[in-house]
Amino acid sequence: MKFYDCSTAPSSRFVRMFIAEKGLDVETIEVDLRNHEHLSEEFRSINPYCTVPVLETEEGTRYTSTQGCWRYLEEKFPEPPLMGRDIEEKARIADLIWRTDIDGFFAVAEGLRNKARGMKDRAITGPNNYAQIPELSDRGMARTAVFMQSLEGILGENDFMAGNSFSAADIMVFVTIGFASWIKIPIPEDAEKTNAWYKRISERKSASL
Ligand SMILES: N[C@@H](CCC(=O)N[C@@H](CS)C(=O)NCC(=O)O)C(=O)O
């Protein structure tokens, strides 16, 4: 397998952490997003959506989203299970991933990409250019703050986001919180359970990648 990564990008970090939690050793190819390597003809021929992560299988098939990469790896390497062990846990994890993507990850992206000087006309990832809308940045910041506050309720009395074992939902939320630091929105100080959970996840080996 080959994994197209960018060491600073949150989306490929989702997959990097997942690979590490599975204990896999995968050939990694660094894509230089800062210098727009992802928009080159060469990379377009690998992923026409011009984004990382990309996972290329031994058979040469490529998966070009975090969800596609995760699903392939989970089915191919079931241990340890990261996307649920029974029907209810699978559904709960899928719900949390969806919610975090929309209300967390995309909220941060909206906040960041609509204002950052280096992202002029790159308000949305992909092969097409879109102009920044500064008002959307303010909305993204507000939505991110609401997402951060919601985590305490999601955790409840559990040790992990989707219950009592580590899962892809923890990776999703953990990486999204790291991404939110780019727009300087931290976990609220009084969110005790969330802060304790974040510290626990940070201590995992996969979290240092
Ligand atoms: N979040 C999605 C989308 C992937 C994505 O947006 N990746 C970003 C890196 S975080 C990217 O490739 N950006 C290229 C750009 O900024 O044009 C996923 O994980 O599959």
The ligand as a MOL file (V3000), in Angstrom:
LIG
                    3D

  0  0  0     0  0            999 V3000
M  V30 BEGIN CTAB
M  V30 COUNTS 20 19 0 0 0
M  V30 BEGIN ATOM
M  V30 1 N -11.6700 16.2800 5.1220 0
M  V30 2 C -11.7820 15.4960 3.8760 0
M  V30 3 C -11.2550 16.2990 2.6980 0
M  V30 4 C -9.7860 16.2750 2.4260 0
M  V30 5 C -9.1540 17.6440 2.4750 0
M  V30 6 O -9.8170 18.6740 2.4200 0
M  V30 7 N -7.8090 17.6600 2.6040 0
M  V30 8 C -7.0820 18.8870 2.6930 0
M  V30 9 C -5.9910 18.8170 3.7390 0
M  V30 10 S -6.6680 18.9660 5.3600 0
M  V30 11 C -6.4140 19.1860 1.3740 0
M  V30 12 O -5.9870 18.2850 0.6720 0
M  V30 13 N -6.3140 20.4730 1.0150 0
M  V30 14 C -5.8000 20.8970 -0.2100 0
M  V30 15 C -6.0430 22.3620 -0.4170 0
M  V30 16 O -6.0110 23.1000 0.5880 0
M  V30 17 O -6.2610 22.7720 -1.5440 0
M  V30 18 C -11.1510 14.1590 4.0860 0
M  V30 19 O -10.4860 13.9930 5.1180 0
M  V30 20 O -11.3110 13.2910 3.2610 0
M  V30 END ATOM
M  V30 BEGIN BOND
M  V30 1 1 1 2
M  V30 2 1 2 3
M  V30 3 1 2 18
M  V30 4 1 3 4
M  V30 5 1 4 5
M  V30 6 2 5 6
M  V30 7 1 5 7
M  V30 8 1 7 8
M  V30 9 1 8 9
M  V30 10 1 8 11
M  V30 11 1 9 10
M  V30 12 2 11 12
M  V30 13 1 11 13
M  V30 14 1 13 14
M  V30 15 1 14 15
M  V30 16 2 15 16
M  V30 17 1 15 17
M  V30 18 2 18 19
M  V30 19 1 18 20
M  V30 END BOND
M  V30 END CTAB
M  END
